[in-house]
Amino acid sequence: MDFSCSIFWLTALICLAFFYVKRKFNYWKRNGVPFVVPKFPFGNLQVIQRKDHLSQRLATFYRERKQDAPMLGIYFFLSPVLLVNDLDLIRHIFIKDFQYFQNRGTFYNEKHDPLSAHLFNVDYEKWRPLRSKLTPTFTSGKMKFMFGTIVSVANEFVECLNKTIQVDCEIEVNEWLGRFTTDVIGTCAFGIECNSLKDPNAKFRQMGKKVFDQPKLGAFERMLIITCKSLAKLLRIRIHHTDVTDFFLKIVAETVAFRENNNVQRNDFMSLLIDLKNAKKEEDRLTINEIAAQAFVFFLAGFETSSTTLTYCLYELALEKNKHIQDEARREIFAVLEKHNGQLTYEAVNDMVYVDQIINEALRKHPPASNLARIATKNYKVPNSDYTIPEGMFVLVPVYAIHHDPDYYENPEEFDPTRFSPEQVKQRQSCCFIPFGDGPRNCVGIRFGMLQARIGLAILLQNFEFSTCSRTQIPIKYSPKKLVLSPENGTWLKVNKVT
C-alpha cells in the first residue's frame, strides 16, 4: 500500500512538473509572438559548455527570423525573454519610452557585495541621482585635464614595447593592451601608479583579470541572479570574489584617507567622488562603499573594453588585406603631428579623423558589449502590435547581430573604416551603431573610453608596424565564457619599429 502511494505521488509530481514546464514553454505561442522552439532545461540560451559566444547565438536567431519577426520570443531556462530585432522598437525602448525600461535588470547585492552596487547595475531610483553626480567627471574640460596622464602612460607603453620586441617581436597584444589600460585607469580613477606595464603581476592587474577570467558564479548561481533575484539576495550570493572586494575597498579607503589628511587635490575621478562624500547636503553624499563601487566599475569598464577594442583594431590592421588601412592611418597621424609642431595634443588627437573611424569600425565589427539588456519596469504595449511586454520581463538587444546586418552595412565582415565617414553615418539610423548603448542609460564614460583608445592607437601606429605571424588566429575566435566579447587565447601579432 505504501509503495503504491509512493508511485502515485511520484507520478503525480512528474505530471505536474511536465505540465508546468509545457505551460511555461508555451508563453510566446499563447501571446502570438514568433518564437524559437526551446529545449529543456536551458531554453534557447545554454549556459553550460557553450561552444560559441551568446552574441553569436542571438545573431543566428536574428538572421533566421528578422524578416518575419521584428521581435522574437526566446527562453532563458523557463523564463521568457524578448529579443528585439527592429530598430524603431529599439529606439522606443532606449529613448522614446525609456520610462518603461529604466533598469538593466542586472543583479547587485549592496549589503553583502558592495562593489556590485555601481552605476551600471543599480535600479533607476539609485541610478538617476548617481548618474547626475558622476556626469561632470566626463566633460570635455575634465578630459583635457586627464589627457596628459594618458599620454604619459602611453609613452611608457612605447618604451616597454621597444625593449620587448628587441628580444621577441611576436607578442600577445591583448595582454599588453590590458596592462596599458590598467595603468591608465589606475592613475585616472585612483591616483595610483599600478606599474603593470613593467610588472605583469602587479596587484591591480591581477585583480582586474580575476574579475573577467575567473568568474565567481557557477551556472546555477548565474541562473538564480537572472531568474530569481530576491532569492539570490536572501542566499547572500556575491558576484565578486572576496579577495577582489577586500582589495578595492582597502585601496579606496586608504586613498580617500590620504587625500583628505594631506589636502591632496587632483583633477581625476577619485577627487569628484571624495567631493561627493563630503557634500553639504546629506542626500548628495556617498559612503565609502559607494565610492569604492563607482571607482571599481570605472576601472573595470575602462581597462577591459578599451583594451579589447584596441586589440581588435590592431588585429584588423595587421591582416594583409588591410595593410593599406594601417598605412593610411599612419600617414594621417604623421600629417596631424606635423601640423601641431610634432606634439600629441588634445586638439591633435581630435584632428585624427581616420583613426577615429578605425576605432568605430572595430567597435562595429567586434562590439565588446555585444548584447544589451533592459527590464520592463511596468507593462508596455508594443507599438503596432497586440502584445504587451509585462512588468519584469527581460528585453535583449542583439548589438553584434545588428552591427553585422548587411541591410545596414554592406559586406559586414569586411573591415572598412570609411563606413564612418560623415556622409555614410548620416544615411543610417542611429540605432544601427550602439556599442555604448543609447538613451539615458548609455555608457557615461564614452568620452574617456574613446580618448584612451585614440591616444593608444595613435601612439602605437606612430611607433610600430603590426602584421600577422604564425600564431595569429585567423579568423579571430571569441571566448564563449566571457561576458565581454573577447578574443579566445589572446591575439598574437608581429611588431616592428617604424623606421
N, C-alpha and C positions, 0 to 999 in steps of 0.2 A: 504493500500500500504506500509506504513512504517512498519507495523507489518510483512508483507510478506518479506520485505527486511531484516528485523532483523533475521527472521527464516532462510532465505537463507544464510546470512553471518555466522550465528552461526553454521549452518550445515556444511558450507564450512570449517570453522575453526576446527570443530571437526574432519572432514575427513582428513584435512591436518595434524592435531596432530596425528591421528591414523596412517597415512602412514609414518610419521616421526618416531614414536616410532617403528613401524614394521620394517622400514629400519634399524634403529639403532640395534634392536634386531636380525637382520639377518646378522650382520657383520661377525660372525665366520662361518656361513654357506656359505656365499659368498666367503670366503677365504679358504674354505676346511679344516678348523681346527676343530677337535672334540670339542664339547661344552656341557655345562649343560644348559638345557632349562630354560630361565629366567622367572620371574614373575614380572609384572608391580605393583608398580613403583620401587621396590628395586633391581630388577635384581636377583642375587643369594646371595647377601650379605646384609641381613637385618640389619638395624642399630637401629630400634626402637623395644622395648620389645623383645629383643633377649633372648632366653632361654638357649643358650649354647655359649661357647666362640668361637670367629671367627676361632681359630685354629682347633677346633673340627669340625666345618662346612667344612673347607677346607680338613680336614683329611677324611671326608666322601667322598667328591669328588675324592680325591686321591685314596682311597681304591677301589672305584667302577670303576675307569677308568684308573688306572695306566698301566695295561697290554696293552691296545689298544691306549693309549694316552700319549706319553711322554711329550706333552704339551696340556693343556686343556683350552678352552675358557670359561670364565665366565664374569659376568657383575656386576659392582657396579653402581646401578641406571641404567642409559642408557650407561655408559661408558664401553667399552670392556677392560678386564684385562686378562693377560695371566698367568695361573697357570702352573709352571714348575715342572714336575714330574721326569724328567730324570737327573741322577747325572752328566753325561757328559755335558749336556747343562747347568746345574747349574755351573759347573766348568768354562765353557766358559764365562758365564755371570759375575761371581765373579772375575775370574782371567785372563784367556787367552784373552778374548775380552773385558776387563774392559773399554777400551776406548769408547765403545758404551754404557756403563751403569755406568757412573761416578757418577750419582746422586741418592739419595734415593727417591727424589720426595716429601719429606715431606715439609709442609708449614712453612715458617717463615716470619716475618714482622719486619725487623731490625729497621725501623723508629718508629713504634707505639708499638712494643712489643719487646724491645731489648733483653730480656732473651731468646727469641726463636731463635736468630741468633747464635747458638752454633755449635760446630764441627759436631755433629750428623746430624743437619738439613741442613747446608748451602750447596750451589751448589759447583761444582768442582773448579771453579775459586777462590773462597774464601777458600774452604776446603784444597786444596793442600798446600799452604804456611802455613796455620794454623796448619795442621797436622804435618808438618816438625818442626814447632816451639815447639809443645807440646810433641812430642815423647820423648825428653830427660827426661821428668818427670818420665817415667815409665821404665827406665833401671834397671838392677839388683842392681846397686850401689845405686840408689835412693830408691829402695825397702828396702834395708838394713838399710838406714837411718830412714825410716818410721816404721820399724819393731818394735822397742821398744815402740813407741807410741801406736801401735795397741795392743801389749801385755798388756800395762798398762791399756788400756780401757777394754780389755778382763778380766783382773784380777778384775777390779771394777765390771764388769758384774757378776762374780762369787760371789763376796761379796753381791751384791744386791739380787741375786737369793737365796743365803743361808738364808738371812733374810726373804725373801718372802715365801719360802717353809716351814718355821717353822710355819707359820700361815695357809697356804693352799698349799698343794703340787700339786694341779691341776692348771696349768697356761696356758694362751694363748700364745704360744711360738712365733707366728708371730709378735705380738706386742712387746714383749721383744727383739726379734732379730732386729726389726726395730729401737728400741731405741739404741741398741748396735752399729749398723752400722751408725746410725745418729751421734753418738758421735765420732766414728772413723773418718768419713768423715769430720765432722765439724772441728776436730782438724787438720787433714792432709791437707784439702783443704783451710780452712780459718784461721787456727791457733787459733780457738776459742773453749773453753770448753762449749759444748752445755748443758751438765748435764741432758740429757733426761733420762738416766738410773735412776737417783734419782728423777727426776721430769717429769712425763709423759706429763705434759702440757707445757714443755719448748717450747719456741717460734720456734726454729729450727724444732723441731718435728712436731709442729702444721702446719708449712708452708709446710714441706715435705709431710705430709699426705694429706694436702688440694689439692696438685697438682694431686695426684693419686686417692684420694677418692671422690673429688668433682670437676669433670671436668667442665671447664668453658663453653665449647661449647655445644649447643644443636644439635639435629640431622640435621637440615637444615644447620647450620654453618659447621658441620663436612663434610657434602656432598660438600659444597661450597669450602672448603680448599683443597679437593681432586680433584674435577672435574673442578674447575674454580679459580685457584689461583690468577690470575690477578684481577678478580672482588673482591675476598676476600680482597686483599690488598687495592683496591680502597675504599672498605667499611670500612677499618681500623679494620678489625677483629683481635682480640687478642686471643692467645691461653691461656695465663696465667691471673689469677686474678690480679687486680690492687694492692691489698694489698701484694700479694706474690712478685710481681715485685718491689714494693717500698721497701719491707723488704730486699731483697737481694741486690738491688742497694745501699741501705744505709749501709748495713753491709760491702760490698766490699769497698765502698768509705772510710768508717771510718778505716777499716783495712789497706788499702793502705796508707792513710794519717798518721796513727800512726807509721807504719813501716818506712816510709820514713823520718818522722820527728825525729824518735828516733834511726834511723840507725839499725833497727832490722833485723837480718839475720837468716833464718831458712831453713832447708832442706825440704821444702814442696812445694805443688803445687802453693800456692799463691806467694811464692818468685820467682818462674820461671815467673809467669805472670807479676809481678812487673818489673823484668828484661826486659821483652819484652816491657812493657810500656815505659821504658827508654832506649830502644835500640838506638845505634848510628845512624843506617840507618833508615830514616823515613819510608821506606816501610816495615820494620820489626816491627814497633811499634804497640802496641794495645791501643785502647782507654779504658777509664774506663768502658764503657758499654760492650765492647768486653771482657774485663777481667771478668766482672760480669757474662756474658753469659757462658763462659767456666767453671768458678767455679761452676755455677749453674748446668750445665749438669753433671759435675763430682760428685757433691753432689747427684743429683737425681739418676744417674745410680749406684753410689757406694752404696747408702743405700738401695734402693728398690730391685734391682736384687740380691744383696748379701744376704739380709735378707730373701728374698723369697727362694733362693737356700738352705740356711741353714735350713729354715723351712721344706722344702721337705726332706732334709737329716734326720732330727730328726724324722719326721713323719714316714718315711720308716723304720728307725732303731727301732722305738718304737713298730712296729707291731710284734705280737707274732711270726709269721713265719720268721721274720728277726732278731730275738734277737741274733742268733748266729753271725750275721754280726756285730752287735754292740759290742758283746763280743770280737770278733776277732780284731776289730779296737782298743778297749781299751787295749788289750794285746800289740798290736803294739806300741801304744802311750807310755805305761809304759816301754817297752823294749828300745825304742829310747831315752826316757828321761834318763834312767839309763846309756845308752851309752854316753850321753852328760852331765854327772855329775848332773842330776836332773834339768838341765836348759833348758827352751824352747828357744832355739836359732834359728837364721835364718837357720842354717845348719840342726838343729834337725827337724824343720818343713819340710824341703825339703827331709828328710830321711823317712818321713811317707808316704810310697808309697800307702798303702791300704786306708788311709784316703783320699788321692788324688783320688783314684779310686772311692770311695764312692761319693765324690763331683761330679765327672764326670758322674757317673751313675744317680745321681739326676738331673743333667743338661740334660742328655739324656731323661729321663722319664718325667720330668717336666720342659722343657726349658722356662725360663722367657720370652725371645724373641722368641716366638713360631712361628712367621712368619717374613720373611724378604722381604723387597721391594726394587726394583730398578726401575728407569725410563729410557727408551731409550733416549739417548741424540742425536742420529742420527739413520737413518734407518739401520736395522741389518738383514741380510739374515741368517736365522737359518740353521746351518749345517745339511746336509742330509734331507733337506726339501725344498718345493717350497714356503714356507711362509716367508715374510719379516716383522719383527716387526717394525711398523712405529715410527718415532721420536715422543716422548711424551707419549708413551704407558707405563702403569704400568705393571711390571712383579713381580709376587709374588712367593716366595719360601716357601713351607709349611714345616717348620722345625719340628714341632710337628709330622706331618704325617710321615716324613722320619725317625725320631727317633723311631717311633713305627711300622716300616715296618718289618714284620717277615723275609723278604728276606735278611735283613741286621742284624737283631737282633732276634735270636731265642727266642720264648716266650717273646715278648717285654713288656708285662705287669708285668713280674716278675722283681724284683729289684735284680740285680746281678752285684756287682762291678767288678768281675773278667772279665767282658766284656772288661775292660780297662787295662788288662794285656798287656805288650808289644807284646806278641805273637798274641793276638787277634786283637789288633789295627793294626798291620802290614797286616792282612788279609783283612781289609776293605778299601774301597775307602775313601779318606779324607773327601769328602762332605757328608758322612754318618753321621758325627757328626759336627754340625755347630752352637752350642749355642751362639757363639760370631761372627757369620758371617765368611767370608773368603775373601781373597784377600786384595787389598789396603785399602778398606773401612771397614775392620773388626774393632772390638772394640779396641780402643787404650789402654784401661785400663785393658786388660785381666790379666796382671801380678798382678796388685793391687787387683783386684776382687778376684782372686784365692788365693792370700796371705791372704787376710782378711778372706775368708771362711775357709782356712786351720787352721789358728790360732784360729778362733772362734770354729770350730768343735773339734779341738784337746783339747782345754782347757775345753770345756763343757763336753766331754766324759771322760776326766781325773777326773773331779769332780762330775759328776752326771750320774745317770742312768735314761733312759727315757722309758716310757711304755704308753700304751693307757689307757684311762679312759672312763667313761660313756658318756662324752661329746665329745669324739673323733669322727669325721666324717669319717666313713669307708664305701665305698671308698671315698677318698677326692674329693670334688667338686670344680670346678673352677668358679670364678666370671665371668659372661658373660659381665659385664660392664667395666672391666678394660682392658687396652691395654696389660699390662704385665700379664703373666699367673699367677694368684694369687689365693690362696685358698679362697673360699667364707665363710664368717662369722668366719674367723680365724681358728686356729688349736690348739685344747686343748690337752695337754698331762700331764701325771703324772710324776713328777720329784722327785727323791730321791737322797740323797747324797751318793756318793760312799764310802763304808766303807773299 
